[in-house]
Amino acid sequence: MDSPLPEFDRAGSIARAFFDVYNYFGYGFAESVYAGALRHELINRGHEIAREVSVPVIYKGAVIARHRLDLLVDRAVIVEIKVSELLPSYAKRQLLNYLRATPYEVGLLLHFGPTPHFDRLVDTRPRAPARTAVPQT
């Protein structure tokens, strides 16, 4: 399906996999359980998955820190997983920072809380080459 939204079909597939995992386990497991099940589900749907990807944060040409992405799907979409009763107030900002520090435009925040919830974040601003780096997966 053609859509003006970046990574529309891929994000939809990830969201469906998220709900399948949530419907199977419900609420209360550790993040590693959900991440493992989501990885399994997405691979079965034909996606390439990298888990706990370390990406550099570049400042004026120097690597000054690293971010750890929970999942990178098809080298295109960042997935951040949260497991808590309430979604932490910093969660969306954290994912937005990941998008700003990498070449990726789309991120999904998946909350495996008492009620499943996801947010789709898009950052289409041009990226300065000195601020971004492609992670090795």
N, C-alpha and C positions, 0 to 999 in steps of 0.2 A: 504494500500500500504506500503510495506517495504521500508525504506529509511535509509541511514546511518546518516541522520540529526536527532538529538534529537527532539522529539515532533513534527515531520513533519506533521502528519495528524491533530493534534490539532491546530497547528499554521495555517495551511491552512484553517481550519474551522473558526478560529478567523478572519483571513484576509478577508474571504468571507463575514462574518457578518459585519466587518468594512465597506466594500464597499457597502453593502446593506443599512446600516445606512446613509452613506455619500450620496448615490444616492437618498435617501428619503428626507433628510434635506438640502443637499448642505452645503455651507460654511456660517458661521456667527452666529451660536448659541453658547451658553455658554458651557463650558466643562461638566457641570452637565447634560445638555440635551443629549449630545452625550453619556456620561457614562451610563445614565439611559436607553437610547435606545439600546445601545450595550449590556448591561446586559440583557434586555428583549429578544433581538435577540438570544443571546447565550444560555439563559435558554430554549428558544423554540427549539434550536438545541440539547438539551440534556446535556448541560454543567452545572457544579456546579460553581457558581460565588460568590465570596466574594468581597465586595466593600470597599474601603478605609481601607485596612488591615494595622494595625500597627505592624511592625516587629522590634524587638530589634537589635541594633548593639552592638556586644560584643567586649570588649577589655580586654584581659588577665582575662577572666572569669567574668567581670563586665559589666552590661548593662550601656553604656555611652550615648546612644542616641536612637532615634527611627526613622525609615523611615515609610512613609505612602504610600502604594502601591495603585494606582488607582483601579486596578482589579487584582484578582488572579483567574485564570481559572483552574478548576479541581485540585486545590492544586498542580499545576504543572507549569503553565506559568504565568509570570508577564506581565501585560499590563499597559503601561504608555500612557496616552492620553495627547496630546497637541493641543491647539486651538489658532492659531495665523496666521498672514499673512505669516511670515517667521518662520521656525522651529528654535527655540533658539539653539545657538551653544553648550550649555551645555547639551542638551536633551539626546544625546546618552551616554555621560559620566554618567549622572544621572542614567539611566537605568542599565548601566554596574556596577555601584556601588551597586545598589539594588541586582543585581545578585551575586556580590562578597560577600555581607553581609548576604546572605540567602542560603538555600540549593538548590535553583532553578537554573537550567542551562540555561533556555530559557526565553527571554523577547521579547515582541513586542512593538515597539514605533509607535503609531498611530497618524498621523498628520492630523487633520481635518482643513486643510488650504484651500486656494483658489483652489488648486489642491490636491486631496487626495494622501497621501503617507504613506507607512509603512516601517519600518526597523525591521529585525529579528536579534537579538543579541544572541549569544551563548557563555557561559563561562563554559568550561568543566574542568577547573583546579580543582585539589583536594582541598577540603575545610578543614581547620583545625577546629576541633570541638569547640575550644574556640572562633572562630570568627563568628560562625553561630548559629542561633536558629530558630526553626520552629515556625511561628506565629500561634496564635490561631485564627481560622476563625469562 
